[in-house]
Amino acid sequence: MSEPVDIRVDGFTRLRIDFGYDGTDFYGWSKQPDLRTIQGAFLEALTLIFGESEIDFSLRVAGRTDAGVHALHQVAHFDLTEKQLARLGRETIDDIAYKLNRLLPDDLRVESVAVAPEGFDARFGAINRRYRYRLADNLAFKNPLETRFTLDVAGDLDVLAMNQAGQHLLGLHDFASFCKPREGSTTIRELQEIVVTRGLGEVVEIEVQADAFCHNMVRSIVGALLAVGQGRATPAKVKELLEKANREGSYKVVAPHGLTLLRIGYPADDQLAAQAEKAQNLRSLDEN
């Protein structure tokens, strides 16, 4: 499905949907023939409720996650015609979440559905995304209830060194060394926060927040920090890798199942349209 870039929704009612999922058995967000995807599950459920849509409901998500990646809090939007809305009958917009959850699989749950503010675009209106990656080393308790969300790794990870390495990545940079490039897309991103801690059961948790992430960026960063934590690289080496701005010498991208999208940030309602327009411009390192 091709996604429109025009944020106008003339003739439609735009709805915001907040939801989460266990990504283990999904082949990512994007609809694919004969594969179980999150977008595909939503489109099937929306069609059952509202009937066929020539535009696939313009369903757009804030951040397209890869196969096996989870989301605690994801955001999307979809558009409905007056005719489709009329199919609710005496039910209201608030009832859509309940109707969707009756149709969706148990590993995909809707938290809420509401009429979106004017100018809202789930993808382009977002100002930041926050992810967490979980690593269970030799010091951690490998909780069997969390194995679907945690990567087992060897050794005793040096959390202090991992934090030092992460500080080199903060700010506006070309993250080509940490991204799988896509034609027509930029690898310039602003990493706003990165912190490495030991959480419950001594599991190492890496949280990262940026204005946006390019393909495989979070898992590539974690791969580099893991190398530092295991003593296979130094924090200075991570800085050198960033400055190279290419994939040569990059560390292995870690498995997807340890990664969870935690939340999406948006500006105030009166700034949504301006943010959506701004986000569609290609980034440069000269921004200020």
N, C-alpha and C positions, 0 to 999 in steps of 0.2 A: 504494500500500500504506500503510495506517495503521500507525504505529509505537506499540506499547504503551509506557506510561510506568512500569509496575510493574517494579521491578528484580528481583522474585522469579522464580526459574526452577524452581519445584517441578515435579517430574516430567520435567525436561529436564536434559541436560548442556550447559552453556554453554562454548563454545570461543572463544578469542581468536585472531584472524587478523591478522598484520602483512603489509603488502603495499605496492606502489608502482605507479605507472602514468604513462605519457605520455598526457596528457589531450587531445592535439591532435584526435583523431578520435572522442572521446567527447562525448556531450551531457550531461556532468555525471554526478553520482552517481546521482540518483533514477531509478528505473525509470519509463519512459514508453513508451506503445504505439508500436511501429514505429520506435523510435529506439535507437541504440546507446549504452547507458549502462553504467556500472561495476556498479551494483547489479543491473541486468538480466543482465549477463554472469555474475556470481557466482551468481545464483539459477538460471540455466540449468545451470551446471556442478554446483551442489550437488544439484539435482534428478536429474541423470544419475547421480550417485554414491549418493545416499541415498533417492531416490524422492520422491514428492509430499509437500508440507508444507502443512497447512491454515493455518499461520501465516506462510508464506513464510520459515520458519526464524528469525523475529524478527530478521532481519538488520539491524543498526544500526551506523552508522559514527560515528567520533569527530567528523568535520567534513565536512559535505556540500559538495563543491567544485562550482563552476559549469562549464559547458561550456568546454573549452580549458585549464583549470587542471590542473597536474600535481601529483604527490605522490611524493616520495622515500621517505617513511615515513608510511603511513596505518594506522589501526587500526580494526577492526570486531569485532563478536561475532555469533555465531549459535547457535541452540539446536537440539539433536537429541534425539529420543526414544530409549528403549532399543532399540526395533525398528530405528530408522534406524542406530544405532551398530552393531547386530548385522550390518549389511550389510558391514561392514569385514572380517568373517571373521577370518582369521589376521593381517590387517594391523592396524596400530596408529594412534593419533592422529597420530603423527609422519609417517605415510605420506600423510595427507590433503593436505599441501602439494604433494607430488609428483603426486598424482592431479589436483588442481586445475590445476596448471601444464600438465598434458598436455591439458586441456580448454579453458583460457582462451586468449585471443589473446595474441600476443607483446608487445603494449603494455600488458599487465596481468599482473604477476608477483607470486606469493605468496612471502614470505620465510619465514614459519613459521606453524604452527597448533599451539595448545596448549590444554589444559584451563584455563579461566579461574579465577582465585581467587574465593572466595566473595564475593558482593556486587559483582562486576565488571560495569560497564556502560560500553561503549566511549565513548558520547557523554557521559553525565552524570557518569561517574567521572573524566573528564579534568580536570586542574587548569590546563593551559595548552596552547596551540597556537603553533607557530612557523612563519612563512612567510618566503620570500625572493622579492624581485622584482628582475629584471635589466634594466638600461637600457644601451644602447650609443649613446653620443653621438659627437661628431666626434673625440674624443680616443681612443676605444676601437677595438680591432681587432674588426671584425665577423666573427667566426669562422663560416664557413658550416655547421659541425657543430652550432652552438648557436642557429641562427636560430629554431628551433621553441620555444626557451625564453627568448628575449631580445627586448625591444622596441627597435627603432631610433628614436632621437629626434634632433632638430636641436639644434645649438649645443654649447657646452662647459659642461657642468653644474658649478655651484658646489656642491661636496660639503659644504663648511663651512657654507654658508647652509642647505642642506637638513638638516644635523644640528641646527642651531640651531632650525629650525622644528619638527623632530620632538620636541625636548625639551618643547615646550609641550603635547604630547599625552600625556605620561607621567602615569600615575596613574588614579584612578577618576573617570570623566566620563560625561556623557550624550553619546554619539557620534552623535546624530541627524543632524548635519551631514555625517556621513561614512557613512551607512547608507541602504539602501533599506528603509523600514519594512515590517514584516510584522505583520498583525493578531494580537494576543495575545502579541507578543514585546516584550521590552525592548531599548532601545538603550544601556543603561548597561553599560559594560565597563571592565575595568582593564587598561590598556596597561602592561605590565611592562618592556618594553625596545624601543627602536628605535634602529638604528644604520645610518648610510650610509657606505659605503667604496668604494674602487676596488679591484676584485679582479684576477684574472688577465686580461691583455690590456687593462687599464684600464677594464673594464666596471664600471659603477656598480651596486652591490648594496645593496638596502635590506632589512634583516632586521627583522621585527617579531614580538613575542611578547606575547600577552595571555591572560587566563583563558579568553576565548572571543571570537569575532568575529561581528558581525552581518552581514547580507547586503551584499556589495560593500564592506565596511569597509576591507579592506586595499587594494583597488584605488582606492578613493576617497582614502585617505591618500596613496598613491603619486602620484595625480593632483595633489594639493595640493603635495607636495614637489617634483614635477617642475616645477610653475609657479614655485616659488621658485628651483630650480636654473637655470631658463632666464631668470630675472630678470623674470618676469611678475607676481610677488607677493613680498612680504617675509615673514620669519618671524612678524612681528607680525600680519600678515593671517591667517595660519593660526590663531593664537591667537584672533583675533576670530571667525573662522569656527566654531571649536569652541564658543565661548561663546554663539553664536547658537542652537545646538541645533536648526537646521532646514536644509533643503537649499537655501534661497535663497542664491544667490551662490557655491555650491559649484563646485569645479573638475571638469573632465571625468574620468569614471571611465576608467582606462587599460585597454587590451586585456587579455584573460585570459591569453594565452600566455606572458607574462613571469613569471607567478606559479607558485611551487612550494611545496607544503606540506612542510616539512622534518622535523618530528617532533611527537609528541603526548606530553605529560607526565602521569603518574599518581602519586598518593600511594602510601604503603606499603600493602601488602595489607590490614592491619587497619583502614585508614581509607577503603577503597573504598566501602563501603556508605553511610557517613556523608556522603562527598563526593557520591555519586549523589543522595541525598535533598536535600542542600543546593543542588545545582545546579538543581533543579527549582523553587526558589523565585524569584519575581521580584526582581530587584536594585533597590536604591535608593541614592541618593547619601548617605544617612545611615549607611551601613555603616561599621563600624570594628572 
